[in-house]
Amino acid sequence: MGRGKVELKRIDNKISRQVTFAKRRNGLLKKAYELSVLCDAEVALIIFSTRGRLFEFSTSSWYTIAASN
């Protein structure tokens, strides 16, 4: 049995919105990692919260390599 569809609209309750953000952010980071492993792909993900916090994920240090050239 599948999950029900979630109506895509802004969550009004601030606490519920923050909890949902944290859970979905972690799920998105996990999926990015899985994609990189399963498909041997280079993946970069940048997420900014409403408070301006940065969450990032990348599979390689291409920036370090590019900066040294």
N, CA and C of each residue as an Amber inpcrd file, in Angstrom:
protein
   207
   0.8380000  -1.1700000   0.0000000   0.0000000   0.0000000   0.0000000
   0.8880000   1.2410000   0.0000000   0.6080000   2.1810000  -0.8790000
   1.4280000   3.3860000  -0.9970000   0.9790000   4.4810000  -0.0550000
   1.7770000   5.4880000   0.0040000   1.4390000   6.6460000   0.8300000
   0.4770000   7.5390000   0.0720000  -0.2790000   8.3150000   0.8220000
  -1.1980000   9.2570000   0.2000000  -0.4380000  10.4500000  -0.3640000
  -1.0530000  11.1220000  -1.3150000  -0.4260000  12.3090000  -1.8880000
  -0.4320000  13.4440000  -0.8790000   0.6450000  14.2040000  -0.8710000
   0.7530000  15.3620000   0.0110000   0.4530000  16.5980000  -0.8180000
  -0.4690000  17.4040000  -0.3270000  -0.7890000  18.6460000  -1.0210000
   0.3860000  19.6040000  -0.8360000   0.9170000  20.1050000  -1.9400000
   2.0680000  20.9910000  -1.8660000   1.6150000  22.4280000  -1.6330000
   1.7260000  22.8260000  -0.3940000   1.4460000  24.2120000  -0.0200000
   2.2860000  24.5050000   1.2070000   2.5010000  25.7710000   1.4700000
   3.3150000  26.1760000   2.6120000   2.6710000  25.7100000   3.9130000
   3.4920000  25.1680000   4.7990000   3.0120000  24.7370000   6.1090000
   2.9210000  25.9750000   7.0000000   1.7380000  26.2250000   7.5190000
   1.5000000  27.4410000   8.3050000   2.1450000  27.3910000   9.6880000
   2.0910000  26.2430000  10.3360000   2.6520000  26.0950000  11.6770000
   4.1730000  26.1080000  11.5970000   4.7960000  27.0790000  12.2700000
   6.2510000  27.2780000  12.1840000   7.0280000  26.0490000  12.6680000
   6.5820000  25.4430000  13.7480000   7.2790000  24.2780000  14.3010000
   7.1570000  23.0830000  13.3640000   5.9610000  22.8370000  12.8550000
   5.7570000  21.7440000  11.9070000   6.5700000  21.9550000  10.6330000
   6.6550000  23.2120000  10.1970000   7.4250000  23.5350000   8.9980000
   8.9030000  23.2190000   9.2160000   9.4330000  23.5610000  10.3910000
  10.8450000  23.3010000  10.6970000  11.1230000  21.8120000  10.7850000
  10.2260000  21.0590000  11.4100000  10.3870000  19.6070000  11.5240000
  10.3700000  18.9700000  10.1410000   9.4280000  19.3950000   9.3000000
   9.3300000  18.8640000   7.9440000  10.5840000  19.2070000   7.1480000
  11.0810000  20.4330000   7.2920000  12.2960000  20.8360000   6.5960000
  13.4620000  19.9360000   6.9790000  13.6380000  19.7020000   8.2680000
  14.7560000  18.8880000   8.7460000  14.6610000  17.4590000   8.2160000
  13.4820000  16.8740000   8.2670000  13.3050000  15.4970000   7.7960000
  13.5300000  15.3920000   6.2920000  12.9460000  16.2980000   5.5410000
  13.0790000  16.2450000   4.0830000  14.4910000  16.6060000   3.6430000
  15.1460000  17.5160000   4.3690000  16.5320000  17.8510000   4.0560000
  17.4120000  16.6240000   4.2120000  17.2500000  15.9110000   5.3220000
  18.0460000  14.7040000   5.5440000  17.7490000  13.6470000   4.4870000
  16.4770000  13.5190000   4.0950000  16.1170000  12.5630000   3.0470000
  16.7290000  12.9350000   1.7110000  16.7480000  14.2200000   1.4010000
  17.3280000  14.6860000   0.1470000  18.8380000  14.4670000   0.1230000
  19.5040000  14.7260000   1.2390000  20.9410000  14.4700000   1.3300000
  21.2480000  12.9850000   1.1550000  20.4260000  12.1400000   1.7380000
  20.6060000  10.6940000   1.6160000  20.4190000  10.2490000   0.1680000
  19.4040000  10.7820000  -0.5040000  19.1590000  10.4310000  -1.9040000
  20.3000000  10.8940000  -2.8080000  20.8570000  12.0610000  -2.5230000
  21.9880000  12.5570000  -3.3040000  23.1800000  11.6080000  -3.1530000
  23.4280000  11.1520000  -1.9330000  24.5090000  10.1940000  -1.6900000
  24.2490000   8.8810000  -2.4270000  23.0150000   8.3740000  -2.3360000
  22.6700000   7.1200000  -3.0070000  22.8500000   7.2330000  -4.5210000
  22.4320000   8.3520000  -5.0970000  22.5920000   8.5790000  -6.5280000
  24.0690000   8.5480000  -6.9190000  24.9010000   9.1730000  -6.1120000
  26.3290000   9.2080000  -6.4230000  26.9510000   7.8160000  -6.3630000
  26.5320000   7.0010000  -5.4020000  27.0930000   5.6580000  -5.2600000
  26.5560000   4.7220000  -6.3390000  25.2480000   4.6980000  -6.5170000
  24.6430000   3.7530000  -7.4530000  24.9900000   4.0510000  -8.9070000
  25.0760000   5.3090000  -9.2630000  25.2980000   5.6940000 -10.6650000
  26.7080000   6.2100000 -10.9210000  27.5560000   6.1710000  -9.9120000
  28.9210000   6.6850000 -10.0230000  28.9010000   8.0920000 -10.6070000
  28.0160000   8.9260000 -10.0770000  27.8300000  10.2790000 -10.5820000
  28.4390000  11.2860000  -9.6160000  28.8840000  12.3990000 -10.1640000
  29.3350000  13.5200000  -9.3480000  28.0930000  14.3250000  -8.9750000
  27.8480000  14.4960000  -7.6930000  26.6380000  15.1700000  -7.2290000
  27.0200000  16.3030000  -6.2810000  26.3740000  17.4340000  -6.4670000
  26.5330000  18.5550000  -5.5380000  25.1470000  19.0600000  -5.1810000
  24.9340000  19.3340000  -3.9100000  23.6320000  19.7750000  -3.4310000
  23.8430000  20.9150000  -2.4440000  23.1360000  22.0080000  -2.6550000
  23.2040000  23.1590000  -1.7570000  21.7910000  23.4970000  -1.3090000
  21.6020000  23.6100000   0.0080000  20.2900000  23.9350000   0.5670000
  20.4600000  25.0970000   1.5380000  19.6290000  26.1180000   1.3860000
  19.6000000  27.2370000   2.3240000  18.2800000  27.1840000   3.0880000
  18.3670000  27.2710000   4.4010000  17.1530000  27.3080000   5.2200000
  16.5770000  28.7150000   5.1900000  15.3960000  28.8790000   5.7650000
  14.7830000  30.2020000   5.8260000  15.5870000  31.1470000   6.7040000
  16.3700000  30.5950000   7.6120000  17.2310000  31.4160000   8.4670000
  18.5760000  31.7230000   7.8110000  18.7860000  31.1940000   6.6160000
  20.0200000  31.4550000   5.8890000  21.1380000  30.4710000   6.1700000
  20.8520000  29.3990000   6.8970000  21.8740000  28.3740000   7.1490000
  22.1130000  27.5820000   5.8810000  23.3590000  27.2160000   5.6800000
  23.7680000  26.4790000   4.4980000  23.9610000  25.0130000   4.8360000
  23.3900000  24.1420000   4.0140000  23.5980000  22.7020000   4.1120000
  24.0990000  22.2650000   2.7430000  25.1980000  21.5280000   2.7210000
  25.7840000  21.1660000   1.4370000  26.2420000  19.7210000   1.4270000
  26.3080000  19.1660000   0.2310000  26.8050000  17.8140000   0.0130000
  27.4650000  17.7830000  -1.3500000  28.6210000  17.1810000  -1.4270000
  29.2560000  16.9480000  -2.7280000  30.0250000  15.6420000  -2.6610000
  30.1560000  15.0110000  -3.8230000  30.7860000  13.7020000  -3.8660000
  32.2770000  13.7630000  -4.1170000  32.7760000  14.8950000  -4.5650000
  34.2140000  14.9890000  -4.8010000  34.7080000  16.3610000  -4.3840000
  36.0060000  16.4610000  -4.3350000  36.6010000  17.7530000  -3.9960000
  37.0970000  18.4130000  -5.2740000  36.2460000  18.5140000  -6.2690000
  36.6430000  19.0760000  -7.5640000  37.0810000  20.5240000  -7.4140000
  36.5160000  21.2380000  -6.4360000  36.8940000  22.6280000  -6.2340000
  38.3610000  22.6990000  -5.7990000  38.7510000  21.8150000  -4.9020000
  40.1260000  21.7840000  -4.4370000  41.0730000  21.4630000  -5.5840000
  40.6830000  20.5080000  -6.4160000  41.5000000  20.1320000  -7.5660000
  41.5880000  21.2790000  -8.5570000  40.4470000  21.9180000  -8.8560000
  40.4240000  23.0110000  -9.8100000  41.2120000  24.2120000  -9.2930000
  41.1660000  24.4530000  -8.0070000  41.8660000  25.6010000  -7.4280000
  43.3830000  25.4050000  -7.4520000  43.8360000  24.1620000  -7.4150000
  45.2670000  23.9060000  -7.3910000  45.8880000  23.9620000  -8.7890000
  45.0690000  23.9120000  -9.8360000  45.5860000  23.9410000 -11.2180000
  45.8970000  25.3310000 -11.6750000
